[in-house]
Amino acid sequence: MFLFAVSMMANQALMPVGMVLGINTMMGLNLHNAYSMDAVSYLDSSFGMVMGVLVSLVVIDVVRAMSPDTSANRILALHYRAMRQAIYIPYGIEFKVHLRGMLDRVGVLNTKMVQSEEIKKSIQQALVESSAIIDLSRLQELANQVPISSELAHHIGRLQQDLDELFRAKENEKGESDVLVQHIHQTLFELKQLASNIEDMTLRQRLFISLNNIAYSMCHVSSNQMNADRTLTGATAHG
């Protein structure tokens, strides 16, 4: 058994298990200067050796399950769920508490020493998304200022639903984000066209600002992409 444990130490992945087996085997033999072996204590130590290895394996599995990448993914899932909830929270004390929780969560994310470049990118995007969360509340506020039956209110409701589906897909790690982002681009373009017809300059300007922030901060698109999508949509409409 001792030689078997020593052979396991040659493998880096099995070294912790081999070390535990080797130490427990030597202790279980109960060899002293007299080189005598107590059968009862050896059996007790053997049972302890088996249980010790099992406990070690469970601990190793738990530690691996709580690796920085895994814990970061779990926190990101909570972040996307909070983004979905923020879509429907009106501005007030509840919204401020919700925003504070999101910023604290992003702060914890920034302390994670993750290895995956994709997760690092998602953490950076989470910070940008949290900074633009106020636009979700502003969008709901603007929707309440126009008639419910109006086309503008209908498009704002559709945009909120699209954002809900986008963050739900990210929370569940589904590969539908790109398709949903393209759908949101179309809704944003239509909303900007409707906003240009609003007579109230203040309302129109606030709506434009919120739509731009949602496009750049939550859909993570650049100005060139927005202009390209706008040109493509306009060409399709005129064609």
Helices and strands as residue ranges (DSSP letters): H 2-9, H 15-29, H 39-65, H 68-86, H 93-109, H 117-131, H 134-144, H 151-171, H 177-195, H 201-213, I 214-218, H 223-238
